[in-house]
Amino acid sequence: MQKKLVPDYIERLETYQAGKPIDELAREKNLTRISKIASNENPLGPSPMAIREMTNVLWDVHRYPDMSAYQLKKALSELYRLKPENIVLGNGSEGIMGYICRAFLQEGDEVVTASNTFIGFLILAKSVGAKLIEVPRKPDYKYDIEAMAKKITPDTKIVYLANPDNPTGTYITKLEFDTLMKHVSPHTIVILDEAYFEFAKEWPDYPDSMDYRYDNVVTLRTFSKAYGLSGVRVGYGFGHDVLINALHKVKLPFEPSLVAQKGAFGALSDRPHLDRTLHNNRERFQDLWDFLTRHDFKPIASVCNFITFKTGSEAASLALFNGLLDKGVIIRALRANLMPDHVRVSLGTRDEMNHFFEVMEEILPAYNAKFGRPTK
Ligand SMILES: Cc1ncc(COP(=O)(O)O)c(C=O)c1O
């Protein structure tokens, strides 16, 4: 039989759609005030210490980066009291997910995860032809650990858990994780994606996976969210030597870049910037939560830097999304996550959130009338 140029499982993939860039919206709509609260970035920007480190290294970019990333791994290992040999770095935590898929997954392998979770991972798993088993959630949007456990078989190669989850912001407790692990064989890899760890850690029963190591678990974290470095692409993973060694074999040697390594090192050294970020997040969370409940939306209990809520229909989600976009506020409609009747709003600065509230107040009367909602 003639081989196909593009494998079927690649043809079936949909290209990832990122949030609209600020410049593009400004150009298209001739707007000057734009608030992008769509991609769960740090609205305060990067740490000044990260900027200083990155600026200083620009004169050295004719050299390849340090493959062993000595400085950054040392800083991470001191912070989390681990050996540098148990750390892998990559172009964002998504880069490391890519290495995991490359190292461990083959066409037809089973991957168990929750429904409607982080699309980036789903695309990577599908791109190597894995068979995804997406387990429906509980009515409160939390992962249904018992149902997930039932889907884990000896054929399961990877279990992917975003803890906390994107796009819902829900999380699983240590007890739930331990319960699930009872069903996982030592030959199955569990990815514990903790991209929102720094925000979630503020909540009392959110578990820190550093406190309970299993040999077949890889914990992933990132500098893209609380550390404000989405644009330079740097993430890290912790795991057993056997897993980390395998990942280093398939990893591109010079990722993350020299600038990214320095930026991450600077960000990690800047505790005050992280504290400002968490403080802003706490305040903006409360403002947005209060606004949404006051307007009869039902926000999902999130421990992250975003809140997702139900609109009731895809048409209603698009009406909110487009109504806000026309006035310069970019949020996320969740069609690609197969949650078309929900939208997600990232927590921005006070000014960005006020922009969101002002435009919402403007568009809500017509929106409520059109979609049969109570008027305030
Ligand atoms: C749950 C989750 N994991 C991973 C990522 C990717 O982060 P990074 O920028 O480190 O690749 C995201 C980004 O939105 C995310 O929401």
The ligand as a Gaussian input file, in Angstrom:
#p B3LYP/6-31G(d) Opt

LIG

0 1
 C       -2.020000      23.667000      32.442000
 C       -0.951000      24.275000      31.590000
 N        0.173000      23.595000      31.397000
 C        1.174000      24.078000      30.652000
 C        1.055000      25.294000      30.022000
 C        2.159000      25.735000      29.121000
 O        3.020000      26.581000      29.715000
 P        4.438000      26.910000      29.101000
 O        4.361000      28.314000      28.672000
 O        5.373000      26.651000      30.221000
 O        4.698000      25.985000      27.951000
 C       -0.094000      26.044000      30.175000
 C       -0.240000      27.331000      29.490000
 O       -1.246000      27.932000      29.404000
 C       -1.127000      25.522000      30.988000
 O       -2.264000      26.183000      31.160000

